[in-house]
């Protein structure tokens, strides 16, 4: 309690509340005695009754009775959830908010992109430490494995969504689940089955059995788990050298369930100590059980919790080393400026996916800079690009459904990956990868001198001869007087190109009704010219539609996923050229069609290395898309443009170490522009 002394002295005569109903609260009350005015206890789910001789009140009632200090007595991961829940009310009512270590919980860490100031071992340093011991004990959750959601209680919210999908609507499922665990934990660690048996009896749940609920949560949690690969590999290396490896976990899962989880993670071990099976936890006597098993052998314990892991192990004579959890590292980095996006489950799932990859390794202390960096092209796709693209595809599917569209065209080449993702989302849709480009559309779609003049107004960084070749496909030069000198040739060539393009279009299965027409970031040039080649109305759906006066005069029908006024739109506008470079098809750009309606492509300028890098980025995006849909059954209502923009902007804030990605070039022949990706970061 010495850490709290200064805080408590400042509130000697003030009313105090303790948030939490665990045994830790009982201990704090005992140590405080009558020296301080602890007037009530608080809990996220229980709002009445009494415990440990104190009334349990709601937060509103605590405010009304004049509480000036709230002490949060909870594990670090739970503390973050509590802060998220009550921070605004505390700020509005000038209530101080501290944890039991004396940390001011109203002060959020400034966002940073390194881990300076955080002490921890490198992988080689930890290996050297552990080699001195006969055995290693290790905490499981958040240390050896982590979840792809931000907070542990998010598992209950995901399970609740799955229950709703199965037709079981249990009001405040997460609250009842957590309250049941906390109630049983006051006497002894319980199994998951016991928790749900208590919950079913206490809340009269009869529509589904406790066994079924326990199985649902277990399966849900298993799907969310990923190993912290570097630490798992290190332990396997030590096991192969003859070290004994013990898994010591405060958990409601059985030893058999933990064994299954460890097998999935590829972890080799000597034994498992699950608190619910020994009916004691790490803060009580679970380390005594371990000591008895070791029979005098030396051991170091690894874990993320300073109280239960570090102090708990030391009480029984073990050395211990803190292994920072992913959320510990994320918090130290000031949540990368994304704390405001943790208020809903979809946001926490997105951030959980981020943390599970960016902070999967606990070894971020290899260099003095301790920079948080992105090491592979795959991770660039997964961490930065995927959330925005995932949300666009969800939004696009909603638009197609709302308009009742049967024809879905994804324009080459930016539509290559979005089409693949869309088909995963709606396997019954007859989507088309529509071969086109600005050059191909313009070469077939211009109809008069005014059209040519409008194209000329789009800046081209090159000579007149280069422009007529790239934009209109002309190889005949008639002088340098201006684009008007080429009018007759352009229109004659366009009439021929139009017939060829229409032969290609006739090979497509075009049904009755309008066409959903995907484009990425554009002013509608492709849509405007392709609309002249088909009898169907094109409805444009863009990542970012740049409306101008010409769009209005053409009555171009187009809807934009984001706008320049929102965070995502601004981020897309800044980085769309980088996105274009990686969303693209492995095939070269289509510039025209043959007499038979076959595509004619430009010469490929990308190297095998470029294509390999692009494929890796797309694999990261695809894997994120699959993971996100699998985790969140209610993804249809989960678009979050603000967070999408922040995640996309990470490529400018976190160092990128993949040389193949940095050496990619962004090319736009229609404007005759080329740039290195590294220059755009």
C-alpha positions as CSV (number, residue, x, y, z in Angstrom):
1,X,0.0,0.0,0.0
2,X,3.0,2.3,0.3
3,X,2.6,3.4,-3.4
4,X,-0.8,4.9,-2.5
5,X,0.3,6.8,0.6
6,X,0.8,10.2,-1.2
7,X,-2.5,9.8,-3.0
8,X,-4.5,8.9,0.1
9,X,-3.0,11.6,2.2
10,X,-4.4,14.2,-0.3
11,X,-7.9,12.6,0.3
12,X,-7.7,12.1,4.0
13,X,-11.0,13.9,4.7
14,X,-12.7,13.1,1.4
15,X,-15.2,10.4,0.5
16,X,-13.6,7.4,-1.3
17,X,-15.0,4.5,-3.3
18,X,-13.3,1.3,-4.3
19,X,-14.1,-0.1,-7.8
20,X,-14.1,-3.9,-7.7
21,X,-15.5,-6.7,-5.6
22,X,-12.7,-9.1,-5.5
23,X,-10.5,-10.3,-2.6
24,X,-8.1,-7.5,-3.4
25,X,-10.8,-5.0,-2.3
26,X,-11.2,-6.9,1.0
27,X,-7.5,-6.6,1.6
28,X,-7.4,-2.9,0.8
29,X,-10.3,-2.2,3.2
30,X,-8.5,-4.1,5.9
31,X,-5.3,-2.1,5.4
32,X,-7.1,1.2,5.3
33,X,-9.1,0.5,8.4
34,X,-10.9,3.5,9.8
35,X,-8.3,6.1,8.8
36,X,-10.1,6.9,5.5
37,X,-13.8,7.4,4.5
38,X,-14.5,4.5,2.2
39,X,-18.2,5.0,1.7
40,X,-19.1,2.5,-1.0
41,X,-18.0,-0.1,-3.4
42,X,-18.5,0.1,-7.2
43,X,-18.9,-2.6,-9.9
44,X,-19.6,-2.6,-13.6
45,X,-22.6,-5.0,-13.2
46,X,-23.7,-5.2,-9.6
47,X,-25.4,-1.9,-8.4
48,X,-26.9,-2.8,-5.1
49,X,-26.4,-4.9,-1.9
50,X,-23.4,-4.9,0.3
51,X,-20.0,-6.6,0.6
52,X,-17.2,-6.5,3.1
53,X,-19.4,-4.3,5.3
54,X,-19.7,-1.6,2.6
55,X,-22.8,-0.8,0.4
56,X,-22.5,-1.4,-3.3
57,X,-23.7,1.6,-5.3
58,X,-24.1,2.6,-8.9
59,X,-21.6,5.2,-10.3
60,X,-24.4,7.8,-10.4
61,X,-25.2,7.2,-6.7
62,X,-21.5,7.5,-5.8
63,X,-21.4,10.9,-7.6
64,X,-24.5,12.0,-5.7
65,X,-23.1,11.1,-2.3
66,X,-20.0,13.2,-3.0
67,X,-17.2,10.7,-3.7
68,X,-14.0,12.5,-4.6
69,X,-11.6,9.6,-5.2
70,X,-12.2,6.2,-6.8
71,X,-9.6,3.5,-6.3
72,X,-9.7,0.8,-9.0
73,X,-8.8,-2.6,-7.5
74,X,-8.5,-4.9,-10.5
75,X,-6.0,-6.6,-12.8
76,X,-4.3,-4.3,-15.3
77,X,-6.4,-5.6,-18.2
78,X,-9.6,-5.2,-16.3
79,X,-8.5,-1.7,-15.1
80,X,-8.4,-0.5,-18.7
81,X,-11.9,-1.6,-19.3
82,X,-13.1,0.1,-16.1
83,X,-11.3,3.3,-17.1
84,X,-13.0,3.3,-20.5
85,X,-16.3,2.9,-18.8
86,X,-16.1,5.6,-16.1
87,X,-13.4,8.1,-17.2
88,X,-15.9,10.6,-18.7
89,X,-18.1,10.7,-15.6
90,X,-15.0,11.1,-13.3
91,X,-13.7,14.0,-15.4
92,X,-17.1,15.8,-15.5
93,X,-17.5,15.5,-11.7
94,X,-13.9,16.2,-10.8
95,X,-13.4,12.7,-9.2
96,X,-9.9,11.5,-9.0
97,X,-9.2,8.0,-10.4
98,X,-6.2,5.9,-9.3
99,X,-5.2,2.3,-9.4
100,X,-3.8,0.5,-6.3
101,X,-0.2,1.3,-7.5
102,X,-0.9,5.0,-7.2
103,X,-1.1,5.7,-11.0
104,X,-3.4,8.5,-12.1
105,X,-5.8,6.8,-14.5
106,X,-7.2,10.0,-15.8
107,X,-3.8,10.8,-17.5
108,X,-3.5,8.9,-20.8
109,X,0.0,8.3,-22.1
110,X,1.0,10.5,-25.1
111,X,1.1,8.5,-28.3
112,X,4.6,7.4,-29.2
113,X,6.2,5.1,-31.6
114,X,8.9,3.6,-29.5
115,X,9.2,1.8,-26.2
116,X,11.9,4.0,-24.6
117,X,11.5,4.2,-20.8
118,X,10.2,0.6,-20.7
119,X,12.6,-2.0,-19.2
120,X,12.6,-5.5,-20.6
121,X,14.9,-8.2,-21.8
122,X,15.9,-8.9,-25.4
123,X,15.4,-12.4,-26.6
124,X,19.1,-13.3,-26.1
125,X,19.1,-11.7,-22.7
126,X,16.1,-13.8,-21.6
127,X,17.6,-17.0,-23.0
128,X,20.8,-16.3,-21.0
129,X,18.8,-15.8,-17.8
130,X,16.7,-18.9,-18.2
131,X,19.7,-21.1,-19.0
132,X,20.8,-20.7,-15.3
133,X,17.7,-22.5,-14.0
134,X,16.6,-26.1,-14.0
135,X,13.0,-25.2,-14.8
136,X,10.9,-22.4,-16.2
137,X,7.3,-21.6,-15.2
138,X,5.3,-19.4,-17.5
139,X,2.0,-17.7,-17.3
140,X,-0.2,-18.6,-20.3
141,X,-2.8,-15.9,-21.2
142,X,-1.3,-12.5,-22.4
143,X,2.2,-13.9,-21.8
144,X,2.6,-17.0,-24.0
145,X,-0.6,-16.6,-26.0
146,X,-2.8,-13.6,-26.7
147,X,-6.2,-12.9,-28.0
148,X,-7.2,-11.0,-31.2
149,X,-9.5,-8.7,-29.3
150,X,-8.2,-5.9,-27.1
151,X,-9.5,-6.8,-23.7
152,X,-10.3,-10.3,-22.2
153,X,-13.9,-9.4,-21.5
154,X,-14.4,-8.8,-25.2
155,X,-14.5,-12.6,-25.5
156,X,-17.9,-12.5,-23.7
157,X,-19.2,-9.8,-26.1
158,X,-18.2,-11.9,-29.2
159,X,-19.8,-15.0,-27.6
160,X,-23.0,-12.9,-27.0
161,X,-23.1,-12.0,-30.7
162,X,-22.8,-15.6,-31.6
163,X,-25.6,-16.5,-29.2
164,X,-27.8,-13.9,-30.9
165,X,-27.1,-15.5,-34.2
166,X,-28.2,-18.8,-32.8
167,X,-31.5,-17.3,-31.6
168,X,-30.5,-16.9,-27.9
169,X,-30.9,-13.3,-26.8
170,X,-29.6,-13.1,-23.2
171,X,-29.9,-9.5,-22.0
172,X,-26.5,-8.1,-20.7
173,X,-24.9,-11.5,-21.3
174,X,-21.4,-10.1,-20.7
175,X,-22.3,-8.4,-17.5
176,X,-24.0,-11.5,-16.1
177,X,-21.1,-13.7,-17.2
178,X,-18.5,-11.5,-15.5
179,X,-20.5,-11.0,-12.3
180,X,-20.9,-14.7,-11.9
181,X,-17.1,-15.3,-12.2
182,X,-16.4,-12.5,-9.7
183,X,-18.9,-13.9,-7.2
184,X,-17.5,-17.3,-7.3
185,X,-13.9,-16.0,-7.2
186,X,-14.5,-14.5,-3.7
187,X,-14.3,-18.0,-2.3
188,X,-12.1,-20.0,-4.7
189,X,-11.1,-20.3,-8.4
190,X,-13.9,-21.9,-10.4
191,X,-14.3,-23.8,-13.6
192,X,-16.1,-22.4,-16.6
193,X,-18.9,-24.9,-16.1
194,X,-19.4,-23.8,-12.5
195,X,-19.5,-20.1,-13.6
196,X,-22.2,-20.8,-16.1
197,X,-24.1,-23.0,-13.7
198,X,-24.2,-20.1,-11.2
199,X,-25.2,-17.7,-14.0
200,X,-28.0,-19.9,-15.2
201,X,-29.4,-20.4,-11.7
202,X,-28.9,-16.8,-10.6
203,X,-30.5,-15.2,-13.7
204,X,-33.0,-18.0,-14.4
205,X,-31.6,-18.8,-17.9
206,X,-33.3,-21.9,-19.2
207,X,-33.2,-21.5,-23.0
208,X,-29.7,-22.9,-23.2
209,X,-27.8,-25.2,-20.8
210,X,-24.7,-24.1,-18.8
211,X,-22.7,-26.8,-20.6
212,X,-23.6,-25.4,-24.0
213,X,-22.7,-21.8,-22.8
214,X,-19.4,-23.1,-21.5
215,X,-18.6,-24.9,-24.8
216,X,-19.5,-21.8,-26.8
217,X,-17.2,-19.6,-24.8
218,X,-14.4,-22.1,-25.0
219,X,-14.7,-22.5,-28.7
220,X,-14.9,-18.7,-29.2
221,X,-11.9,-18.1,-27.1
222,X,-9.9,-20.8,-28.9
223,X,-10.6,-19.1,-32.2
224,X,-9.4,-15.8,-30.9
225,X,-6.1,-17.1,-29.5
226,X,-2.7,-16.7,-31.3
227,X,0.7,-17.8,-29.9
228,X,3.3,-15.2,-29.1
229,X,5.6,-17.0,-31.5
230,X,9.0,-15.8,-30.5
231,X,8.4,-16.7,-26.8
232,X,6.9,-20.0,-27.7
233,X,9.9,-20.9,-29.9
234,X,12.3,-19.9,-27.1
235,X,10.6,-22.2,-24.6
236,X,10.6,-25.0,-27.1
237,X,14.3,-24.5,-27.5
238,X,14.9,-24.7,-23.7
239,X,12.6,-27.8,-23.5
240,X,14.8,-29.5,-26.1
241,X,17.8,-28.7,-24.0
242,X,16.3,-30.6,-21.1
243,X,14.7,-27.7,-19.1
244,X,11.4,-28.4,-17.4
245,X,8.6,-26.1,-18.6
246,X,5.5,-25.6,-16.4
247,X,2.5,-23.6,-17.4
248,X,1.1,-21.9,-14.4
249,X,-2.3,-20.1,-15.0
250,X,-5.1,-18.4,-13.1
251,X,-7.9,-19.8,-15.3
252,X,-11.4,-21.3,-15.3
253,X,-10.2,-23.6,-18.1
254,X,-9.2,-27.2,-17.2
255,X,-5.7,-28.6,-17.7
256,X,-7.0,-30.7,-20.6
257,X,-8.3,-27.5,-22.3
258,X,-5.0,-25.7,-21.7
259,X,-3.2,-28.8,-23.2
260,X,-5.3,-28.5,-26.3
261,X,-4.5,-24.8,-26.6
262,X,-0.8,-25.4,-26.1
263,X,-0.9,-28.1,-28.8
264,X,-2.5,-25.7,-31.2
265,X,0.3,-23.2,-30.4
266,X,3.0,-25.8,-30.8
267,X,4.3,-25.4,-27.3
268,X,6.1,-28.3,-25.5
269,X,5.9,-28.5,-21.8
270,X,6.4,-30.6,-18.7
271,X,3.3,-29.9,-16.7
272,X,0.2,-27.7,-16.4
273,X,-1.0,-26.0,-13.2
274,X,-4.6,-24.6,-13.7
275,X,-5.9,-22.7,-10.7
276,X,-9.4,-24.0,-11.1
277,X,-8.2,-27.6,-10.7
278,X,-6.0,-26.9,-7.6
279,X,-8.6,-24.5,-6.2
280,X,-6.0,-21.9,-5.5
281,X,-4.5,-19.1,-7.6
282,X,-1.0,-17.6,-8.1
283,X,-1.7,-14.9,-5.5
284,X,-2.6,-17.7,-3.0
285,X,-0.8,-21.0,-3.0
286,X,-0.5,-22.1,-6.7
287,X,3.3,-21.4,-6.6
288,X,3.5,-23.7,-3.5
289,X,2.1,-26.5,-5.6
290,X,4.7,-25.8,-8.2
291,X,7.5,-25.7,-5.6
292,X,6.4,-29.1,-4.3
293,X,6.6,-30.5,-7.9
294,X,10.1,-29.1,-8.4
295,X,11.5,-30.8,-5.4
296,X,14.2,-28.2,-4.8
297,X,15.1,-27.5,-8.5
298,X,15.8,-23.9,-9.4
299,X,13.1,-22.1,-11.4
300,X,12.3,-18.7,-12.9
301,X,8.7,-17.6,-13.5
302,X,7.7,-15.5,-16.6
303,X,4.5,-13.5,-16.6
304,X,2.8,-10.2,-17.4
305,X,1.1,-9.4,-14.1
306,X,3.3,-7.6,-11.5
307,X,1.2,-8.8,-8.6
308,X,0.1,-12.4,-9.3
309,X,3.1,-13.3,-11.5
310,X,6.1,-11.4,-10.1
311,X,5.2,-10.9,-6.4
312,X,3.3,-14.2,-6.3
313,X,6.3,-16.2,-7.5
314,X,8.8,-14.3,-5.3
315,X,6.7,-15.1,-2.2
316,X,7.6,-18.8,-2.7
317,X,11.3,-18.3,-3.4
318,X,11.2,-18.2,-7.2
319,X,13.0,-15.6,-9.4
320,X,10.6,-13.9,-11.8
321,X,10.8,-11.8,-14.9
322,X,8.1,-9.6,-16.3
323,X,7.1,-10.4,-19.9
324,X,5.0,-7.4,-21.2
325,X,1.7,-8.3,-22.7
326,X,0.7,-6.9,-26.1
327,X,-1.8,-4.5,-24.4
328,X,1.0,-3.4,-22.0
329,X,3.2,-2.4,-25.0
330,X,0.2,-0.8,-26.7
331,X,-0.6,1.2,-23.6
332,X,3.0,2.3,-23.2
333,X,2.8,3.6,-26.8
334,X,-0.2,5.7,-25.8
335,X,-2.5,3.4,-27.7
336,X,-0.9,4.9,-30.8
337,X,-3.4,7.7,-30.4
338,X,-6.4,5.3,-30.7
339,X,-7.7,5.2,-27.1
340,X,-10.9,7.1,-28.2
341,X,-11.7,4.2,-30.6
342,X,-11.9,1.5,-27.8
343,X,-15.5,2.4,-26.9
344,X,-17.3,-0.2,-28.9
345,X,-16.6,-3.9,-29.7
346,X,-15.9,-3.4,-33.4
347,X,-13.2,-0.9,-32.6
348,X,-11.7,-3.3,-30.0
349,X,-11.7,-6.1,-32.4
350,X,-9.8,-4.0,-35.0
351,X,-7.3,-2.9,-32.3
352,X,-7.0,-6.4,-31.0
353,X,-6.0,-7.6,-34.5
354,X,-3.5,-4.7,-34.6
355,X,-2.0,-5.5,-31.2
356,X,-1.9,-9.3,-31.9
357,X,0.5,-8.7,-34.8
358,X,2.3,-5.4,-34.0
359,X,3.0,-6.4,-30.4
360,X,3.0,-10.1,-30.8
361,X,6.7,-10.3,-29.8
362,X,7.5,-9.3,-26.3
363,X,11.1,-8.6,-27.4
364,X,11.0,-5.0,-28.5
365,X,14.2,-4.1,-26.7
366,X,16.9,-5.3,-29.1
367,X,18.1,-1.8,-30.0
368,X,18.6,1.5,-28.1
369,X,15.9,3.1,-30.2
370,X,13.3,0.4,-29.3
371,X,11.3,1.5,-32.2
372,X,7.9,0.1,-33.0
373,X,8.2,-0.9,-36.6
374,X,6.5,-2.9,-39.4
375,X,8.8,-5.5,-40.7
376,X,7.1,-7.2,-43.7
377,X,4.9,-6.3,-46.6
378,X,2.4,-8.8,-45.3
379,X,2.1,-6.8,-42.1
380,X,1.8,-3.5,-44.0
381,X,-1.3,-5.0,-45.7
382,X,-2.7,-6.5,-42.5
383,X,-2.1,-3.6,-40.1
384,X,-2.5,-0.5,-42.2
385,X,-4.4,-1.2,-45.4
386,X,-6.8,-4.0,-44.5
387,X,-9.2,-2.2,-42.1
388,X,-10.1,0.4,-44.6
389,X,-10.4,-2.1,-47.5
390,X,-12.4,-4.5,-45.3
391,X,-14.9,-1.7,-44.3
392,X,-15.2,-0.6,-48.0
393,X,-16.1,-4.1,-49.1
394,X,-18.7,-4.3,-46.3
395,X,-20.1,-0.9,-47.3
396,X,-20.1,-1.8,-51.0
397,X,-22.0,-5.0,-50.3
398,X,-24.6,-3.0,-48.4
399,X,-25.0,-0.5,-51.3
400,X,-25.5,-3.4,-53.8
401,X,-28.2,-4.9,-51.5
402,X,-29.9,-1.5,-50.9
403,X,-30.1,-0.7,-54.6
404,X,-31.0,-4.3,-55.5
405,X,-28.3,-4.5,-58.1
406,X,-27.6,-7.8,-60.0
407,X,-24.7,-6.5,-62.1
408,X,-21.5,-5.9,-60.2
409,X,-18.4,-4.6,-62.1
410,X,-15.0,-4.2,-60.4
411,X,-12.9,-2.1,-62.6
412,X,-9.4,-3.2,-63.4
413,X,-6.9,-3.0,-61.9
414,X,-7.8,-1.4,-58.6
415,X,-10.8,-3.7,-58.3
416,X,-8.7,-6.9,-58.4
417,X,-8.5,-7.5,-54.7
418,X,-11.8,-5.8,-53.7
419,X,-13.5,-8.3,-56.1
420,X,-11.8,-11.3,-54.4
421,X,-12.9,-10.0,-51.0
422,X,-16.4,-9.2,-52.1
423,X,-16.8,-12.7,-53.5
424,X,-15.9,-14.1,-50.1
425,X,-18.5,-11.9,-48.5
426,X,-21.2,-12.8,-51.0
427,X,-20.4,-16.1,-52.7
428,X,-23.7,-15.9,-54.6
429,X,-23.0,-12.6,-56.4
430,X,-22.1,-12.7,-60.0
431,X,-19.4,-10.1,-59.9
432,X,-17.2,-9.3,-62.9
433,X,-13.6,-8.1,-63.0
434,X,-14.2,-5.5,-65.7
435,X,-11.2,-5.0,-67.9
436,X,-10.6,-1.3,-68.3
437,X,-8.3,1.7,-67.5
438,X,-8.5,5.4,-67.9
439,X,-6.7,5.0,-71.2
440,X,-8.9,2.2,-72.5
441,X,-12.1,4.0,-71.5
442,X,-11.0,7.3,-73.0
443,X,-9.8,5.8,-76.3
444,X,-13.2,4.2,-76.8
445,X,-15.5,6.7,-75.2
446,X,-14.6,10.2,-76.6
447,X,-17.2,11.3,-79.0
448,X,-16.5,15.0,-79.9
449,X,-14.0,17.8,-79.7
450,X,-15.4,18.9,-76.3
451,X,-14.6,15.5,-74.9
452,X,-11.0,15.8,-76.1
453,X,-10.7,19.2,-74.6
454,X,-11.9,18.0,-71.2
455,X,-9.2,15.3,-71.3
456,X,-6.6,17.8,-72.2
457,X,-7.5,19.8,-69.1
458,X,-6.2,16.9,-67.0
459,X,-2.6,17.7,-66.6
460,X,-0.1,15.4,-68.4
461,X,3.6,15.6,-67.4
462,X,5.1,15.2,-70.8
463,X,5.2,16.3,-74.4
464,X,2.2,16.5,-76.7
465,X,3.5,13.5,-78.7
466,X,3.7,11.5,-75.5
467,X,0.2,12.5,-74.5
468,X,-1.5,11.5,-77.7
469,X,0.3,8.1,-77.5
470,X,-0.5,7.3,-73.8
471,X,-4.0,8.7,-73.7
472,X,-5.3,8.1,-77.2
473,X,-3.1,5.3,-78.5
474,X,-1.9,7.3,-81.5
475,X,1.4,6.6,-83.1
476,X,0.9,9.1,-86.0
477,X,2.2,12.5,-85.3
478,X,0.9,15.5,-87.2
479,X,2.8,18.3,-85.5
480,X,3.1,20.3,-82.3
481,X,0.4,22.8,-82.8
482,X,-1.8,21.4,-80.1
483,X,-4.2,18.5,-79.2
484,X,-6.8,20.0,-81.6
485,X,-4.6,19.1,-84.5
486,X,-5.2,15.4,-83.6
487,X,-9.0,15.7,-83.2
488,X,-9.9,13.9,-86.4
489,X,-7.5,11.0,-85.8
490,X,-8.6,10.6,-82.1
491,X,-12.3,10.5,-83.0
492,X,-11.7,8.1,-85.9
493,X,-9.7,5.8,-83.7
494,X,-12.3,6.1,-80.9
495,X,-15.1,4.9,-83.2
496,X,-13.1,1.8,-84.0
497,X,-12.1,1.2,-80.3
498,X,-15.7,1.5,-79.3
499,X,-16.8,-1.4,-81.5
500,X,-13.9,-3.5,-80.2
501,X,-14.7,-2.7,-76.6
502,X,-18.3,-3.5,-77.1
503,X,-17.4,-6.9,-78.4
504,X,-15.7,-7.6,-75.2
505,X,-18.6,-6.3,-73.2
506,X,-21.0,-8.6,-75.0
507,X,-19.0,-11.6,-73.7
508,X,-20.1,-10.6,-70.1
509,X,-23.2,-11.9,-68.5
510,X,-25.0,-8.6,-68.2
511,X,-28.4,-9.0,-66.6
512,X,-31.4,-6.6,-66.5
513,X,-31.0,-3.5,-64.4
514,X,-28.3,-1.1,-63.4
515,X,-24.6,-1.9,-63.0
516,X,-22.8,-1.4,-59.7
517,X,-19.6,0.2,-61.0
518,X,-16.5,0.1,-58.7
519,X,-13.7,2.6,-59.0
520,X,-11.1,3.6,-56.5
521,X,-10.2,7.3,-56.2
522,X,-11.4,9.2,-59.3
523,X,-13.5,12.0,-60.8
524,X,-15.5,9.6,-62.8
525,X,-13.4,9.6,-66.0
526,X,-13.7,5.9,-66.5
527,X,-17.4,5.7,-65.6
528,X,-18.3,8.6,-67.8
529,X,-16.7,7.1,-70.9
530,X,-17.7,3.5,-70.3
531,X,-21.4,4.6,-69.8
532,X,-21.3,5.5,-73.5
533,X,-20.5,1.9,-74.5
534,X,-23.4,0.2,-72.7
535,X,-27.1,0.4,-72.6
536,X,-27.3,-0.1,-68.8
537,X,-27.1,2.7,-66.3
538,X,-23.8,2.7,-64.3
539,X,-24.1,3.5,-60.6
540,X,-20.6,4.4,-59.4
541,X,-19.4,3.3,-55.9
542,X,-16.0,4.8,-55.1
543,X,-13.5,4.7,-52.2
544,X,-13.3,8.4,-52.7
545,X,-15.3,10.2,-55.4
546,X,-13.8,13.6,-56.3
547,X,-16.9,15.5,-57.5
548,X,-16.4,18.5,-59.8
549,X,-18.6,20.6,-62.0
550,X,-18.3,18.2,-64.9
551,X,-19.8,15.4,-62.8
552,X,-22.8,17.6,-62.1
553,X,-23.3,18.6,-65.7
554,X,-23.0,14.9,-66.8
555,X,-25.4,13.9,-64.0
556,X,-22.9,11.2,-63.2
557,X,-24.4,8.9,-60.6
558,X,-21.8,8.1,-58.0
559,X,-21.6,7.5,-54.3
560,X,-18.4,7.9,-52.2
561,X,-17.4,5.6,-49.3
562,X,-15.6,8.4,-47.6
563,X,-15.1,12.2,-48.2
564,X,-12.3,14.6,-47.9
565,X,-14.0,16.0,-44.8
566,X,-13.6,12.8,-42.7
567,X,-10.4,11.3,-41.4
568,X,-10.5,8.3,-43.6
569,X,-11.1,10.4,-46.8
570,X,-8.2,12.6,-46.0
571,X,-5.9,9.6,-45.4
572,X,-7.1,8.0,-48.6
573,X,-6.5,11.1,-50.6
574,X,-3.0,11.4,-49.2
575,X,-2.1,7.7,-49.8
576,X,-4.3,6.5,-52.6
577,X,-1.4,6.2,-55.0
578,X,0.3,3.8,-52.6
579,X,-2.9,1.8,-52.2
580,X,-3.2,1.7,-56.0
581,X,0.2,0.2,-56.2
582,X,-0.8,-2.8,-54.0
583,X,-4.5,-3.3,-54.8
584,X,-3.6,-4.0,-58.4
585,X,-3.7,-7.2,-60.5
586,X,-0.6,-9.2,-61.4
587,X,-1.6,-8.7,-65.0
588,X,-0.4,-5.6,-66.9
589,X,-2.7,-2.7,-67.7
590,X,-5.4,-3.0,-70.4
591,X,-5.2,-0.1,-72.9
592,X,-7.4,-1.3,-75.7
593,X,-9.1,-4.3,-77.4
594,X,-8.4,-6.3,-80.5
595,X,-10.8,-6.8,-83.4
596,X,-12.0,-10.0,-81.7
597,X,-12.6,-8.2,-78.4
598,X,-9.5,-9.5,-76.7
599,X,-7.6,-7.3,-74.3
600,X,-4.5,-5.5,-75.5
601,X,-2.1,-4.8,-72.6
602,X,0.7,-2.3,-72.0
603,X,4.2,-3.6,-71.5
604,X,4.7,-4.8,-67.9
605,X,7.0,-2.4,-66.1
606,X,7.0,-4.2,-62.7
607,X,9.7,-6.7,-61.7
608,X,9.2,-10.2,-60.2
609,X,10.2,-8.7,-56.9
610,X,7.5,-6.0,-57.2
611,X,4.8,-8.6,-58.0
612,X,6.0,-10.8,-55.1
613,X,5.8,-7.9,-52.7
614,X,2.3,-6.9,-53.9
615,X,1.1,-10.5,-53.5
616,X,2.4,-10.4,-49.9
617,X,0.6,-7.2,-49.1
618,X,-2.6,-8.7,-50.5
619,X,-2.2,-11.8,-48.5
620,X,-2.0,-9.7,-45.4
621,X,-5.2,-7.8,-46.4
622,X,-7.0,-11.1,-47.2
623,X,-6.1,-12.8,-44.0
624,X,-7.2,-9.8,-42.0
625,X,-10.5,-9.8,-43.9
626,X,-11.1,-13.4,-43.1
627,X,-10.2,-13.0,-39.5
628,X,-12.3,-10.0,-39.0
629,X,-15.4,-11.6,-40.5
630,X,-14.8,-14.8,-38.4
631,X,-14.5,-12.9,-35.2
632,X,-17.4,-10.5,-35.5
633,X,-20.7,-12.0,-36.6
634,X,-22.3,-8.5,-36.7
635,X,-19.7,-7.1,-39.1
636,X,-22.4,-5.6,-41.3
637,X,-23.0,-2.7,-38.9
638,X,-19.3,-2.2,-38.0
639,X,-17.8,0.3,-40.5
640,X,-15.5,2.7,-38.6
641,X,-14.0,5.4,-40.9
642,X,-12.3,7.3,-38.2
643,X,-10.3,4.3,-37.0
644,X,-9.7,3.2,-40.6
645,X,-8.0,6.6,-41.3
646,X,-5.8,6.4,-38.2
647,X,-4.7,2.9,-39.1
648,X,-3.9,3.8,-42.7
649,X,-1.9,6.8,-41.4
650,X,0.4,4.5,-39.4
651,X,2.5,4.0,-42.5
652,X,3.8,7.5,-42.0
653,X,4.3,7.2,-38.2
654,X,5.9,3.7,-37.8
655,X,9.1,2.8,-39.6
656,X,8.7,0.3,-42.4
657,X,11.6,-2.1,-42.8
658,X,10.5,-4.1,-45.8
659,X,12.9,-3.1,-48.6
660,X,10.9,-4.7,-51.4
661,X,7.9,-2.6,-50.4
662,X,10.0,0.6,-50.1
663,X,11.4,0.0,-53.6
664,X,8.0,-0.3,-55.2
665,X,7.2,2.4,-57.8
666,X,3.8,4.1,-58.2
667,X,3.1,4.6,-61.9
668,X,0.3,6.5,-63.6
669,X,0.8,6.5,-67.4
670,X,-2.4,8.5,-68.0
671,X,-0.7,11.4,-66.3
672,X,2.8,10.3,-67.1
673,X,3.9,10.2,-63.4
674,X,6.1,7.9,-61.5
675,X,7.2,8.0,-57.9
676,X,9.0,5.7,-55.4
677,X,6.8,4.5,-52.5
678,X,9.6,5.4,-50.1
679,X,9.3,9.0,-51.2
680,X,5.6,9.0,-50.4
681,X,5.9,7.7,-46.8
